[in-house]
């Protein structure tokens, strides 16, 4: 799916339609020292193997892409929730 670099859509902070710049959301790097990661590593250690079953077959051929919008007037950012698309690109 091709998305324009700028979209005119409603801004909740300005309470009017403004031009907003688009980008594709990418999640940040996970912390290895986080509480959940440490707890999961402890469960996997030693005899007994995985706590949760390891994924063998993947059923889905697409991932949900999230669009990040930023208002050019106030700078407020909002996310357009995931659309199931194989590939999303932003047009220049």
C-alpha distances in whole Angstrom, upper triangle without the diagonal:
4,6,10,13,15,15,18,18,22,23,26,28,28,28,27,23,23,20,18,17,13,13,12,15,17,20,23,26,28,32,34,37,35,37,35,34,38,39,37,38,42,41,40,43,46,46,44,41,38,38,35,34,31,28,29,26,23,21,18,15,12,13,12,10,12,12,15,16,20,22,23,27,28,25,25,21,20,17,14,15,13,10,10,7,8,6,5,6,9,10,14
4,7,10,12,12,16,17,20,22,25,27,27,27,25,22,21,18,16,14,11,12,11,15,17,21,24,26,29,32,35,38,36,39,37,36,40,41,39,40,43,43,42,45,48,49,47,43,40,40,37,37,34,31,32,30,26,25,21,19,16,16,15,12,13,12,14,15,18,20,21,24,26,23,23,20,19,17,15,16,15,13,13,11,11,9,6,5,6,6,10
4,7,9,9,12,13,17,18,21,23,23,24,22,18,17,14,12,11,8,9,10,13,16,19,22,25,28,31,34,37,35,38,36,35,39,40,38,40,43,43,42,45,48,49,47,44,41,41,38,37,35,32,34,31,28,27,23,21,17,17,15,12,12,9,11,11,14,16,17,20,22,20,20,17,16,14,12,15,14,12,14,12,14,11,7,6,5,6,9
4,5,7,10,12,16,17,21,22,22,22,20,16,15,11,10,9,7,9,11,15,18,21,24,27,30,33,36,39,37,40,38,38,41,43,41,42,46,46,45,48,51,52,51,47,44,44,41,41,39,36,37,35,31,30,27,24,21,20,18,15,14,11,12,11,13,14,15,18,20,18,19,17,16,15,14,17,17,16,18,16,17,14,11,9,6,5,7
4,7,10,13,16,17,20,21,20,22,20,16,14,10,8,6,5,8,10,14,17,20,22,25,28,31,34,37,35,38,37,37,40,42,40,41,45,45,44,47,50,52,50,47,44,44,41,41,39,36,38,36,32,32,28,26,23,21,19,16,15,11,11,10,11,12,12,16,18,16,16,15,15,15,14,18,18,17,20,18,19,16,12,10,6,6,6
4,7,9,13,13,17,18,17,18,16,13,10,6,5,4,6,9,13,15,18,22,24,27,30,33,36,38,37,39,38,38,41,43,42,43,46,46,46,49,52,54,52,49,46,45,43,43,41,38,40,38,35,34,30,28,25,23,21,17,16,12,11,9,9,10,9,13,15,14,14,13,14,14,14,17,19,18,21,20,21,19,15,13,9,9,9
4,6,10,11,15,16,15,16,13,10,8,6,5,6,7,11,13,16,19,22,25,28,31,34,37,39,37,39,38,38,42,43,42,43,47,47,46,49,53,54,52,49,46,45,42,42,41,38,40,38,34,33,30,28,24,23,20,17,15,11,11,8,10,10,10,13,15,14,14,13,13,13,12,16,17,17,20,19,21,19,15,14,11,11,12
4,7,9,13,15,13,13,10,6,5,4,6,9,10,14,17,19,22,25,27,31,33,36,40,41,39,41,40,41,44,45,44,46,49,49,49,52,55,57,55,52,48,47,44,45,43,41,43,41,37,36,32,31,27,26,23,20,18,14,13,10,11,9,10,12,14,14,14,14,13,15,14,17,19,19,22,22,25,22,19,18,15,15,16
4,7,10,12,11,11,8,5,6,6,7,10,11,14,17,18,22,24,26,30,32,35,38,40,37,39,38,39,42,43,42,44,47,47,47,50,53,55,53,50,46,45,42,43,42,39,42,40,36,35,31,30,26,25,21,19,16,13,12,9,10,9,11,12,13,14,13,12,11,12,11,15,17,17,21,21,24,23,19,19,16,17,18
4,6,9,8,7,6,4,6,9,9,12,13,17,19,19,23,25,27,31,32,35,38,39,37,38,37,39,42,42,42,44,47,46,47,50,54,55,53,50,46,45,42,43,42,40,43,41,37,36,32,32,28,26,23,20,17,15,14,10,11,9,12,12,12,13,11,12,11,12,12,15,18,19,23,23,27,25,22,22,20,21,22
4,6,5,6,6,6,6,9,8,12,13,16,18,18,22,23,25,29,30,33,36,37,35,36,35,37,40,41,40,43,45,45,46,49,52,54,52,49,46,44,42,43,42,40,43,41,38,37,33,33,29,27,23,21,17,15,13,10,9,7,10,9,9,10,8,9,9,12,12,15,19,20,24,25,28,26,23,23,20,22,22
4,6,5,7,9,10,13,12,15,16,18,20,20,23,24,26,29,30,32,36,36,34,35,34,36,39,39,39,42,44,44,45,48,51,53,51,49,45,43,41,42,42,40,43,42,38,37,34,34,30,28,24,22,18,16,14,12,11,10,13,12,10,11,9,10,9,12,13,16,19,21,25,26,29,28,25,25,23,25,26
4,5,8,10,10,13,13,15,17,19,21,21,24,24,26,29,30,32,36,36,33,35,35,36,39,40,40,42,44,45,46,48,52,54,52,50,46,44,42,44,43,42,45,44,40,40,36,37,33,30,26,24,20,18,16,13,11,9,12,10,8,9,7,10,10,14,16,18,22,24,28,29,32,30,27,27,25,26,26
4,5,8,8,11,12,15,17,20,23,22,26,27,28,32,33,35,39,39,37,38,38,40,42,43,43,46,48,48,49,52,55,57,55,53,49,48,46,47,46,45,48,46,43,42,39,38,35,32,28,26,22,20,17,14,12,9,11,8,7,10,9,12,13,16,17,20,24,26,29,30,33,31,28,27,25,26,26
4,7,9,13,13,17,19,22,24,24,27,28,30,34,35,37,40,41,38,40,39,41,44,44,44,47,49,49,50,53,56,58,56,53,50,48,46,47,47,45,48,46,42,41,38,38,34,32,28,26,23,20,18,15,14,11,13,11,11,13,12,14,14,17,17,20,23,25,29,30,33,32,28,28,26,27,27
4,6,10,12,15,18,21,23,24,27,29,31,35,36,38,42,43,40,42,41,42,46,46,46,48,51,51,51,54,58,59,57,55,51,50,47,48,48,46,48,46,43,41,38,38,34,32,28,26,23,20,18,15,14,11,12,11,11,14,13,15,14,17,17,20,24,25,28,29,32,30,27,27,24,25,25
4,7,9,13,15,18,21,22,26,28,30,34,35,38,41,42,40,42,41,42,45,46,45,48,50,50,51,54,57,59,57,54,50,49,46,47,46,44,46,44,41,39,36,35,32,29,26,24,21,18,16,13,12,10,11,10,12,14,13,14,14,16,16,19,22,22,26,26,29,28,24,24,21,21,22
4,6,10,13,16,19,20,24,26,28,32,34,36,40,41,39,41,40,41,44,45,45,47,49,50,50,53,56,58,56,53,50,49,46,47,46,44,46,44,40,39,36,35,31,29,26,23,20,16,15,11,10,7,7,7,10,11,11,12,13,15,15,19,22,22,26,26,29,26,23,22,19,19,19
4,7,10,13,17,18,22,24,26,30,32,35,39,40,38,40,40,40,43,45,44,46,49,49,49,51,55,57,55,52,49,48,45,46,44,42,44,42,39,38,34,33,29,27,24,21,18,15,13,10,9,6,6,8,11,11,12,12,13,15,15,19,21,21,25,24,26,24,20,19,15,15,15
4,6,10,13,15,18,21,23,26,29,31,35,36,34,37,36,36,40,41,40,42,45,45,45,48,51,53,51,48,45,44,42,42,41,39,41,39,36,35,31,30,26,24,21,18,15,11,10,6,5,4,6,8,10,9,9,9,10,12,12,16,18,19,22,21,24,21,17,16,13,14,14
4,7,11,13,16,18,20,24,27,29,33,34,33,35,35,35,38,39,38,40,43,43,43,46,49,51,50,47,43,43,40,41,39,37,39,37,34,33,30,28,25,22,20,16,14,10,8,6,5,7,7,11,12,10,11,9,11,12,12,16,17,18,21,20,22,19,15,13,10,11,11
4,7,9,13,16,18,22,24,27,30,32,31,33,32,32,36,37,36,37,40,41,40,43,46,48,47,43,40,40,37,37,35,33,35,34,30,30,26,25,21,19,16,13,10,7,6,5,7,9,10,14,15,12,12,10,10,10,10,13,14,15,17,16,18,15,12,10,8,10,11
4,6,9,13,15,18,21,24,27,29,28,31,29,29,32,34,33,34,37,38,37,40,43,45,43,40,37,37,34,35,32,30,32,31,27,27,24,22,19,16,14,11,9,6,5,7,8,12,13,17,17,14,14,11,11,10,11,13,13,14,16,15,16,13,10,9,7,10,11
4,6,10,13,16,18,22,25,27,26,28,27,26,30,31,30,31,34,34,34,36,40,41,40,37,33,33,31,31,29,27,29,27,24,24,20,19,15,13,11,7,6,5,6,9,11,15,17,20,20,17,16,12,12,9,10,11,11,12,13,12,13,11,8,8,8,12,14
4,7,10,13,15,18,22,24,22,25,23,23,26,28,26,28,31,31,31,33,37,39,37,34,31,30,28,29,27,25,27,26,23,23,20,19,16,12,11,8,6,6,6,9,12,15,18,21,20,16,15,11,10,8,10,10,10,12,14,14,15,13,11,12,12,16,17
4,6,10,12,15,18,21,19,22,21,20,24,25,24,25,28,29,28,30,34,36,34,31,28,28,26,26,24,23,25,24,21,22,19,19,16,12,11,9,8,9,9,13,15,19,21,24,22,19,18,14,14,11,13,13,12,14,15,15,15,14,12,13,14,18,19
4,7,9,12,15,17,16,19,17,16,20,22,20,22,25,25,25,27,31,33,32,28,25,25,23,24,22,21,24,24,21,22,20,20,17,13,12,11,10,12,12,15,17,20,23,25,24,20,19,15,15,12,14,14,13,16,17,17,17,16,16,17,18,21,23
4,6,9,12,15,14,17,16,15,18,20,19,20,23,24,24,26,30,32,31,28,25,25,24,25,23,23,25,26,23,25,23,23,20,17,16,15,14,15,14,17,18,22,24,26,24,21,20,17,17,15,18,17,17,20,20,21,21,20,19,19,20,24,25
4,6,9,12,12,15,14,13,16,18,17,17,21,22,21,23,27,29,29,26,23,23,22,23,21,21,24,25,23,25,23,23,21,18,18,17,17,19,18,21,22,26,27,30,28,24,23,20,20,19,21,20,20,22,22,23,22,21,21,22,23,26,27
4,6,9,8,11,11,9,12,14,13,14,17,18,18,20,24,26,26,23,20,20,19,21,19,20,23,24,22,25,23,24,22,19,19,19,18,21,20,23,24,28,30,32,30,26,25,22,22,20,22,21,20,23,23,24,24,23,23,25,26,29,31
4,5,5,9,10,8,10,13,13,13,16,18,18,19,23,25,25,23,20,20,20,22,21,22,25,27,25,28,27,28,26,23,23,22,22,24,23,26,27,30,32,34,31,28,27,24,24,23,26,24,24,27,27,28,28,27,27,28,29,33,34
4,6,9,9,6,7,11,11,10,13,15,15,15,19,22,22,20,18,18,18,21,19,21,24,26,25,28,27,28,27,24,25,25,25,27,26,29,30,34,36,38,35,32,30,28,28,26,29,27,26,29,29,30,29,29,29,31,32,35,36
4,6,8,7,6,10,11,10,12,15,15,16,19,23,23,21,19,19,20,23,22,24,27,29,28,31,30,32,30,27,27,27,27,29,28,31,31,35,37,38,36,32,31,29,29,28,30,29,28,31,32,33,32,32,32,34,35,38,39
4,6,5,6,9,10,11,12,15,16,17,20,23,23,21,19,18,19,22,21,23,26,28,27,29,29,30,29,25,25,25,25,27,26,29,30,33,35,37,34,31,29,26,26,25,28,26,26,29,29,31,31,31,31,32,33,37,38
4,6,5,6,9,10,11,13,15,16,19,22,21,20,18,16,17,21,21,23,26,29,28,30,30,31,30,27,27,27,26,29,28,31,32,35,37,39,36,33,31,29,28,27,29,27,27,31,31,32,33,33,33,35,36,40,41
4,5,5,6,9,10,11,12,14,18,20,19,18,15,13,14,17,17,19,23,25,24,26,26,28,27,24,24,25,24,27,27,30,31,34,37,39,36,33,31,28,27,26,28,25,25,28,28,30,30,31,31,33,35,38,40
4,5,5,6,9,10,11,12,16,19,18,16,14,13,14,16,16,18,21,24,23,26,25,27,26,23,24,25,25,28,27,31,32,35,38,39,37,34,32,29,28,26,28,26,25,28,28,29,29,30,30,32,34,37,39
4,6,5,6,9,10,11,14,17,17,16,14,13,15,18,18,21,24,26,26,29,29,31,30,27,28,29,28,31,31,34,35,38,41,42,40,37,35,32,31,30,32,30,29,32,32,33,33,33,34,36,37,41,42
4,5,5,6,9,10,13,16,15,14,12,11,13,16,17,20,23,26,26,28,28,31,30,27,28,29,29,32,32,35,36,40,42,44,41,38,36,33,32,31,32,30,29,32,32,33,33,34,35,37,39,43,44
4,5,5,6,9,12,14,13,12,9,8,10,13,13,16,19,22,22,25,25,27,27,25,25,27,27,31,31,34,36,39,42,44,41,38,36,33,32,30,31,28,27,30,29,31,31,32,33,35,37,41,42
4,5,5,6,10,13,13,11,10,10,12,14,14,17,20,23,23,26,27,29,29,26,27,29,29,32,33,36,37,41,43,45,43,40,38,35,34,32,34,31,30,32,31,33,32,33,34,36,38,42,43
4,5,5,8,11,12,11,10,10,13,16,16,20,22,25,26,29,30,32,32,30,31,32,32,36,36,39,40,44,46,48,45,42,40,38,37,35,36,34,33,35,34,36,35,37,38,40,42,45,47
4,6,8,10,9,8,7,6,9,13,14,17,20,23,24,27,28,30,30,28,29,31,32,35,36,39,41,44,47,49,46,43,41,38,37,34,36,33,32,34,33,35,34,36,37,39,42,45,47
4,7,8,8,6,5,6,9,11,12,15,17,21,22,25,26,28,29,27,29,31,32,35,36,39,41,44,47,49,47,44,41,38,37,35,36,33,31,34,32,34,33,34,36,38,40,44,46
4,7,8,7,8,10,13,15,15,18,20,24,25,28,30,32,32,31,32,34,35,38,38,42,43,47,49,51,49,46,44,41,40,38,39,36,35,37,36,37,36,37,39,41,43,47,48
4,7,7,10,11,15,16,17,20,22,26,27,30,32,34,35,34,35,37,38,41,42,46,47,51,53,55,53,50,48,45,44,41,43,40,38,40,38,40,39,40,42,44,47,50,52
4,6,9,11,14,15,16,20,21,24,27,30,32,34,35,34,36,38,39,43,44,47,49,53,55,57,55,52,50,47,45,43,44,41,39,41,39,40,39,41,43,45,48,51,53
4,7,8,11,12,13,17,18,22,24,27,29,32,33,32,34,36,37,41,42,46,48,51,54,56,54,51,48,45,43,41,42,38,36,38,36,38,37,39,41,44,46,50,52
4,7,9,9,10,14,15,19,21,24,26,28,30,28,30,33,34,38,39,43,45,48,51,53,51,48,46,42,41,38,39,36,34,35,33,35,34,36,38,40,43,46,49
4,5,6,7,11,13,17,18,21,23,25,26,25,27,29,31,34,35,39,41,45,47,50,48,44,42,39,37,34,35,32,30,32,30,31,30,32,34,37,40,43,46
4,7,9,12,15,18,19,22,23,26,27,25,26,29,30,34,35,38,40,44,47,49,46,43,41,38,36,33,34,31,29,31,29,31,31,33,35,37,40,44,46
4,6,9,12,15,16,18,20,22,23,22,23,26,27,31,32,36,38,42,45,47,45,42,39,36,34,31,31,28,26,28,26,28,28,30,32,35,37,41,43
4,6,9,12,13,15,18,20,22,21,23,26,28,31,33,37,39,43,46,48,46,43,41,37,35,32,32,28,26,27,25,27,26,29,31,34,37,40,43
4,6,9,11,14,16,18,20,19,21,24,26,30,31,35,38,41,44,47,45,42,39,36,34,31,31,28,25,26,24,25,24,26,29,31,34,38,40
4,6,7,10,12,15,16,16,18,21,24,27,29,33,36,40,42,45,43,40,38,34,32,29,28,25,22,23,20,22,21,23,26,29,32,35,38
4,7,10,13,14,17,17,20,23,26,30,32,36,38,42,45,47,46,43,41,37,35,32,31,28,25,25,22,23,21,24,27,30,33,36,39
4,6,9,11,14,15,18,21,24,28,31,34,37,41,43,46,45,42,40,36,34,30,29,26,23,22,19,20,18,21,24,28,31,34,37
4,6,8,10,11,15,18,21,24,27,30,34,37,40,43,42,39,37,33,30,27,26,23,19,19,15,16,15,18,21,24,27,30,34
4,7,9,11,14,17,20,24,27,30,34,37,39,42,42,39,36,33,30,26,25,21,18,17,14,15,14,17,20,24,27,30,33
4,6,8,10,14,17,20,23,27,30,33,36,39,38,35,33,29,27,23,21,18,15,14,10,11,10,14,17,20,24,26,30
4,7,10,13,16,19,23,26,29,32,35,38,38,35,33,29,27,23,21,19,15,13,10,9,7,11,14,18,21,24,27
4,7,9,13,15,19,22,25,29,31,34,34,31,29,25,23,19,17,15,11,10,6,6,5,8,11,15,18,21,24
4,6,10,13,16,19,23,26,28,31,31,28,26,22,20,16,15,12,9,8,6,6,7,9,10,14,17,20,23
4,7,10,13,16,20,23,26,28,28,25,23,19,16,13,11,9,5,5,4,6,8,10,10,14,16,19,22
4,7,10,13,17,20,22,25,25,22,20,16,14,10,9,8,5,5,6,7,8,8,7,10,12,16,19
4,7,10,13,16,19,22,21,18,16,13,10,7,6,5,5,7,9,10,12,11,9,12,12,16,19
4,6,10,13,16,19,18,16,14,11,9,6,5,7,7,9,11,11,14,12,9,10,10,13,16
4,7,10,13,16,15,12,11,7,6,5,6,9,10,12,15,15,17,15,12,13,11,15,16
4,7,10,12,12,10,8,6,5,6,7,11,13,14,18,18,20,18,14,14,12,14,15
4,6,9,9,6,6,4,7,9,11,14,17,18,21,21,23,21,18,17,14,16,16
4,5,6,5,5,6,9,11,13,17,19,21,24,24,27,24,20,20,17,18,18
4,6,6,8,10,12,15,16,20,22,24,27,26,28,26,22,20,17,18,17
4,6,8,11,14,17,18,22,25,26,30,29,32,29,25,24,21,21,20
4,6,9,12,16,18,21,24,26,29,30,32,30,26,25,22,23,23
4,6,10,13,16,19,22,24,27,27,29,27,23,22,19,21,20
4,7,10,13,16,19,21,25,25,28,26,23,22,20,22,22
4,7,10,13,16,18,21,22,24,22,19,19,17,20,20
4,7,9,12,15,18,19,22,21,18,18,17,20,21
4,6,9,11,15,16,19,18,15,16,15,18,20
4,7,8,12,13,17,16,13,15,14,17,20
4,7,10,12,15,15,14,16,17,20,22
4,6,9,12,12,11,14,16,19,22
4,6,10,10,10,13,15,18,21
4,7,9,10,14,16,19,22
4,6,7,11,13,16,20
4,7,10,14,16,20
4,7,10,13,16
4,7,10,13
4,6,10
4,7
4
